[in-house]
């Protein structure tokens, strides 16, 4: 046995740091004679993304991103704009829109949230590949037939007091996602398992989680401030838009069709808001997965996958990941310069993880893994099933994986339920995933 | 468009209420980054900057210092017998200050994760070099990662010793 010694260190205080285009314009809806869509649904599309991405010498198309349109209005319901190509992300929480896609008149009409010192409120929000920084503004929000009045959203890349990213934001690393091109979308709508985007971590002065809220006087954003976690007015933190809805507010179902193994240009599916709240969103026979809540060491929304005999307790289902991320050193990785770390099996192979169910059993999460380089080299093909990568550096000594990220490709051909923490969905307490 | 805050802004006094707090916290100088590649003593600086609780455990080949952050996140710094931090790991609802934790390695992290053009994936940040390895993951609300200096890592130390971050 090794000798263990414990040493307590003295408290010592110190401080460093501190710190478009592509949207559609408002039009009068054209009456259509077809059957009216249910109020609790919205169409989602996996396609090439906002046209702005494809422009210029470095233009590109989206890969495995699911998009939805949302409508924002100035408080009171006037001056509306429908914004297309907002990415649907069950791995994050809160609505975030690039400033460049907002009509200037609407932007001017969206009030910025104020803090206790009378200054404006700014926010930094971390993603796995970078960070979004901007203002917190209120808007009347609508998606499908669901509405939330005066809902806070983040305007990414906002100007004025928000024009400089605090170092305490950028020091978390990765890209500044302050343009449509950098984000790969006109915005992100985070519909994950928590009610707000930071929860208790941000309700104390100086506190932060994935979100960091700032006091932003005209001179710029610096001091980190506390923001209450509320899903009703008066809001402070960005709410999960579903949790803030008056009805159908306990979660969602994402349904996408099965797609060709050789990829396709686009795919169209549907979001159902609410679980077990309407005739069209019953939990039915879906298998509920054992899912962590806020009392867990690593927070809400993690599931336990088992792969190659190894238990992976930090796994998750995430419509916002555009590929599978898992460690399997037996699968060949790609050799192309831009494909380092992606899996390139010479022929499609079956990957057969299981996921721990709420009832203690194991449910299959099997899928076909395809050659990422082949699929990603196709033009006009944004729906790429079975694309995966190894998130560890290739020479990581005795890699010690604990996570299997089931990204959007896992959603093809399935209906996947995401239930919100603190809400009851289909007779069960959230949070949970099911399919 | 936004600009990155230049390094010199780090000590810019904050307006209003922030000013008093900045002065009170500026007693300890912050002239250099701590963390990876720095002396073990720097761990204490990190602890203070993060307002964290800290516990250190001496192992056969190294010392592990675990810093528990106010939001429940945990940062671990691994020191070798020469007293140098050769590895760090983190997990928590937000990513910690990687510029602080990785020191000079932060610039490498940024350089190795810039857009190279062409098709792209929303993949986690990573570095795969002979003198620096960084592996990250998770999603907003549950981030994790490890970083180490392969050339400073004690013999007998394995990936399993890093633990599940």
Interface residues (C-beta under 8 A of the other chain):
Chain A: X2 X3 X4 X5 X6 X7 X8 X9 X11 X12 X13 X14 X15 X16 X17 X18 X19 X58 X60 X61 X63 X91 X92 X93 X117 X119 X125 X126 X127 X128 X129 X133 X157 X162 X163 X164 X165 X166 X167 X168 X170 X171 X172 X173 X174 X175 X176 X178 X179 X182 X184 X190 X192 X194 X197 X198 X199 X201 X204 X206 X207 X208 X209 X210 X211 X212 X215 X217 X219 X222 X223 X297 X298 X299 X300 X301 X302 X314 X316 X318 X320 X321 X322 X323 X325 X338 X340 X341 X342 X376 X387 X389 X391 X392 X393 X394 X395 X396 X397 X398 X399 X400 X402 X403 X405
Chain B: X1 X2 X3 X4 X5 X7 X9 X10 X12 X14 X15 X16 X17 X18 X21 X22 X24 X25 X26 X27 X28 X29 X30 X44 X45 X47 X48 X49 X51 X54 X55 X56 X57 X58 X59 X60 X70 X71 X72 X91 X92 X93 X94 X95 X96 X97 X98 X99 X100 X106 X109 X110 X113 X114 X115 X116 X117 X118 X119 X120 X121 X122 X123 X124 X125 X126 X127 X128 X133 X134 X135 X136 X137 X138 X139 X140 X141 X142 X143 X144 X150 X153 X158 X159 X160 X162 X163 X164 X165
